[in-house]
Every structure is written in C-alpha cells, then in structure tokens.
Amino acid sequence: MHEPNHSRINLPDEAATAAFAALLAHALQPGLVIYLRGNLGAGKTTLVRALLQALGYTGRVKSPTYTLIEHYEVAGLHLRHFDLYRFRDAEEWEGSGFRDDFDGRNICLVEWPEQAAGLLPPADVSLTFEILQDGRDVLLHAYSDAGQKCLNAL
C-alpha cells in the first residue's frame, strides 16, 4: 500500500478536543476502523466520549478498560469502542467474538491496537495522541480510501 496520507492538529484543551470530535463524528461512515494511539491519559477516551456526545448520545460513556468493549447505537450508527490495554491473549480474541464486530457496518474505535497486533483488521484511520506541555497534538493518518474520505470531510 502507498504511504498513508497524514496531517497534524493541535488540541490545546478539552473544548478543542470536543470540537474536533464533533467534526469527526459527522465524517464517520459505517465500517470504519479507527485506531486510537497514545500514552495513558493522552485523551483517547475523552475523544470517544465527545464524539458520542456530538452524535447525540446522552447515556454514560465508560472506558472499556476492564470490559474491553462497549457498544453504542446513536444517530443510526453502530459504534464499538475497544480498549485493549489489558488484552494479552489471542485465544481470548477468538473466544470473545470480537472479530464479528468488524463486520463492515460497525464503526470500530480501537484504543491500544498494538495489543492485538495481527488479530485486528487494518485501520482506515489512525489518530496518534501526543501529550504536550499545553494540550495535545494529534497525528491523523488515512490508510484507505474510506479513511481518506473521512479525513477529507473534517
């Protein structure tokens, strides 16, 4: 595959993160696989929470750190939020049925994708969070035509 297209944005505070999440929310299409990378506390779950709220979700958005996945249905979209930080076992992947969530209809937001390397389908989009002294930088990569379409819509 060709070198992915990428850009960098600065998110100086939580309000900027929410504004970016709202733009991303309206650029989502069914079937997208979005990897969320970055250190603990970098803002991955904060982005997912703001994205869901931008879509109109009014329930509690919890981090799936211990459950590994949370399911959401909002605005006619089916979102799957994975947090694979504690994931360690390929057999667990097979037994969990997670593979079924990557069905071409669900939008899968995957934190810590490197924990399931070789098991996950490739990303359409990758967002890499970098903690700065003031806020965050996010490097956006598109790895597919669908991913590029998503980023172009921002």
C-alpha positions as CSV (number, residue, x, y, z in Angstrom):
1,M,0.0,0.0,0.0
2,H,1.2,3.5,-0.7
3,E,2.4,5.8,2.1
4,P,-0.6,6.9,4.1
5,N,-1.8,10.5,4.0
6,H,-1.5,12.4,7.2
7,S,-1.8,15.7,9.0
8,R,-1.3,17.1,12.4
9,I,-3.7,19.1,14.5
10,N,-3.3,20.8,17.9
11,L,-5.9,20.4,20.7
12,P,-4.9,22.9,23.4
13,D,-7.7,22.0,25.7
14,E,-10.8,19.8,26.3
15,A,-13.0,22.2,24.4
16,A,-10.8,21.9,21.3
17,T,-10.9,18.1,21.7
18,A,-14.7,18.2,21.8
19,A,-14.8,20.5,18.7
20,F,-12.6,18.1,16.8
21,A,-14.6,15.1,18.0
22,A,-17.8,16.8,16.6
23,L,-16.1,17.3,13.2
24,L,-15.0,13.6,13.3
25,A,-18.5,12.4,14.4
26,H,-20.1,13.9,11.3
27,A,-17.4,12.4,9.0
28,L,-17.9,8.9,10.2
29,Q,-19.2,6.2,7.8
30,P,-20.3,2.7,8.6
31,G,-17.5,0.1,8.5
32,L,-14.6,2.4,9.5
33,V,-11.9,1.0,11.7
34,I,-10.2,3.8,13.7
35,Y,-7.1,3.1,15.8
36,L,-6.5,5.5,18.7
37,R,-2.9,5.5,19.9
38,G,-1.1,7.4,22.6
39,N,0.1,7.1,26.2
40,L,-2.2,6.7,29.2
41,G,-4.0,10.0,29.8
42,A,-3.4,11.2,26.2
43,G,-7.1,11.8,25.5
44,K,-8.2,8.8,23.6
45,T,-11.3,8.0,25.7
46,T,-12.1,11.7,26.1
47,L,-12.2,12.0,22.3
48,V,-14.6,8.9,22.1
49,R,-16.8,10.4,24.8
50,A,-17.0,13.8,23.0
51,L,-17.6,12.0,19.7
52,L,-20.6,10.1,21.1
53,Q,-22.0,13.2,22.7
54,A,-21.7,15.1,19.4
55,L,-23.7,12.3,17.7
56,G,-26.4,12.8,20.4
57,Y,-25.7,10.0,22.8
58,T,-26.9,11.0,26.2
59,G,-26.0,8.0,28.3
60,R,-22.9,7.4,30.3
61,V,-19.8,6.7,28.3
62,K,-17.4,4.5,30.2
63,S,-14.0,3.5,29.4
64,P,-13.9,-0.2,28.3
65,T,-10.6,-0.8,30.2
66,Y,-12.0,-3.8,32.0
67,T,-14.7,-5.0,29.7
68,L,-12.5,-4.5,26.6
69,I,-15.6,-3.3,24.5
70,E,-18.6,-1.0,24.9
71,H,-21.4,-1.0,22.3
72,Y,-23.3,2.2,21.3
73,E,-26.1,2.9,18.9
74,V,-26.7,6.5,18.1
75,A,-27.7,8.6,15.1
76,G,-28.3,5.5,13.0
77,L,-24.7,4.3,13.6
78,H,-23.4,1.3,15.4
79,L,-20.2,2.1,17.3
80,R,-17.8,-0.3,19.0
81,H,-15.3,1.2,21.5
82,F,-12.5,-1.2,22.3
83,D,-9.8,-0.6,24.9
84,L,-7.2,-3.3,24.5
85,Y,-4.8,-2.0,27.1
86,R,-5.2,-5.2,29.3
87,F,-5.6,-7.6,26.3
88,R,-3.0,-10.2,26.3
89,D,-4.3,-13.5,24.8
90,A,-5.0,-14.3,21.1
91,E,-7.3,-17.2,22.3
92,E,-9.4,-14.6,24.2
93,W,-9.8,-12.7,20.9
94,E,-11.2,-15.8,19.2
95,G,-13.4,-16.8,22.1
96,S,-14.8,-13.3,22.6
97,G,-16.4,-12.9,19.2
98,F,-14.6,-9.6,18.7
99,R,-13.9,-10.5,15.1
100,D,-17.7,-10.3,14.5
101,D,-17.7,-6.7,15.5
102,F,-15.6,-5.8,12.5
103,D,-18.4,-6.6,10.1
104,G,-18.2,-3.7,7.6
105,R,-21.2,-2.0,9.2
106,N,-20.0,-1.1,12.7
107,I,-17.6,1.8,13.3
108,C,-14.8,0.4,15.5
109,L,-12.8,2.7,17.6
110,V,-9.8,0.8,19.0
111,E,-7.6,2.1,21.8
112,W,-4.2,0.3,22.2
113,P,-4.5,-1.6,18.8
114,E,-0.9,-2.8,19.2
115,Q,-2.1,-5.1,22.0
116,A,-3.9,-7.2,19.4
117,A,-1.4,-6.9,16.5
118,G,-2.1,-9.5,13.9
119,L,-5.6,-10.0,15.0
120,L,-7.3,-6.7,14.2
121,P,-8.2,-5.7,10.7
122,P,-6.1,-2.9,9.3
123,A,-7.1,0.7,10.3
124,D,-8.8,3.0,7.9
125,V,-7.7,5.9,10.1
126,S,-5.2,6.2,12.9
127,L,-5.2,9.0,15.4
128,T,-2.0,9.3,17.4
129,F,-2.1,11.5,20.5
130,E,1.0,13.2,21.8
131,I,0.9,14.9,25.2
132,L,2.4,18.4,25.1
133,Q,3.1,20.9,27.9
134,D,-0.1,22.7,26.8
135,G,-2.6,20.3,25.4
136,R,-2.2,17.6,22.8
137,D,-1.1,17.1,19.2
138,V,-2.9,14.5,17.2
139,L,-1.4,13.0,14.1
140,L,-4.1,11.8,11.7
141,H,-3.3,9.1,9.2
142,A,-5.6,7.7,6.5
143,Y,-4.7,4.2,5.3
144,S,-7.6,3.5,2.9
145,D,-9.9,5.3,0.5
146,A,-12.6,5.3,3.2
147,G,-10.2,6.7,5.7
148,Q,-9.1,9.4,3.4
149,K,-12.7,10.3,2.7
150,C,-13.3,10.6,6.4
151,L,-10.3,12.9,7.0
152,N,-11.2,15.0,3.9
153,A,-14.6,15.6,5.5
154,L,-13.1,17.2,8.6
